[in-house]
Amino acid sequence: MTRAPLPIDAHLPAVVDALAAHRAAVLVATPGAGKTTRVPPALVDRGHVLVLQPRRVAVRAVASRIAAERGWTIGHEVGWHVRFERRFAPETPRVGVTGDSLTARLQQDPLLSDITTVVLDEFHERSIHADLGLALVRQAWLARDDLRVLVMSATLDTGPVSRFLGDCPIV
């Protein structure tokens, strides 16, 4: 599959720079801009990326789309972990998760020691799992000076989230 240009492509360097400079950022872009499929793969060069999606179907569909666009293999370069289903290996650089899987992972490893970047996608679809996930990820982010956090949304009121993450930049 050929990757057609998407509106977010021109802004990927700004996202990468914001995370390099501040370790946290909030990204707002219109629906269909490419946030979900283009941003997480652009971040894997720094290490493992964990992506929170609100629904299991979305986790699988996004991983499949990224694999098709990039010629990656499910379970190798991109994977997922949803309730009762794991399709990733320890070396898989980009793993999608649902809120309950993120919470379980944080219970086992509160510092997310093998993760470099946590992306909370579709954050405007608020849920107890997403809010708890952000709160727990923030604790790991405060404890580790190498963990990066990116919150993405199409319609989010960015101010409160930016303040919660140390007045991080909004892209």
Protein Blocks (a to p, Z undefined) as FASTA:
>chain_A
ZZdddfklmmmmmmmmmmmmnopacddddehilmmmmmmmmmmmnoccddddfbfklmmm
mmmmmmmmnopaehilpccddehiacddfklmbdcddfklmmmmmmmmmnommbfbdcde
hkllgcfklmmmmmmmmmmmmmpckbccddddfkbcfklmmmmnoopacZZ
